[in-house]
Amino acid sequence: MVKPMETKQQIRKRRLICREAMDETAVRQNSAQIVSRLWEYFERGQTVRTAGVYGYYPHRKEVDLTILYQNLLQADVPLAFPRVYGDTMEFFRVRSMEEDFEEGAFHIMEPRRSCSRADFSEAVCLIPGSVFDRKGNRYGYGRGYYDRYVSLHPNLYRMGIAYGEQVEDEILPERCDVPVHALATEEGILFFGS
């Protein structure tokens, strides 16, 4: 008997259940490995120092890149985070991980209103998600914020961030799902295409 294919929603739900079941020690250890891989990647490529980085503030058991962000700020790398407005989001520059955030949409920390809008046109954009595959496809959380934003900013270098257990061999993207250029997990960084 042929097993029926899972829908996008079923795959997303299955992977998020696995992620939420991770214990805090695994979250810390895997996050630290991903931070180490990203820092090494950024150290090799000097463009990030001028182009900047668009980050995300970790929510629930997303990969926690806080140490990476602190290192980038110490190295004077321009750093920005998203703030949500209805169905859209914009990025705002931060200069301190301790002082420049307040609770925003969906109880996620966002840059304070006093932060200035960022326009790092060729930045590395670190993108969380529920599921990625080994071809660069990504499923988000269902609201499409990142897909809409990166569609409007095609020069951003899109790097997915996830735990290895969030990666499928292949997922079927919908037309609105924007792929990533690379994917960083605790197992390494995968690069897709040019």
Helices and strands as residue ranges (DSSP letters): H 8-21, H 24-44, H 47-51, E 53-54, H 66-74, E 79-85, E 88-93, E 101-103, G 105-107, E 109-111, E 124-127, E 131-133, E 138-139, H 145-152, E 157-161, G 164-166, E 167-168, E 182-185, E 188-191
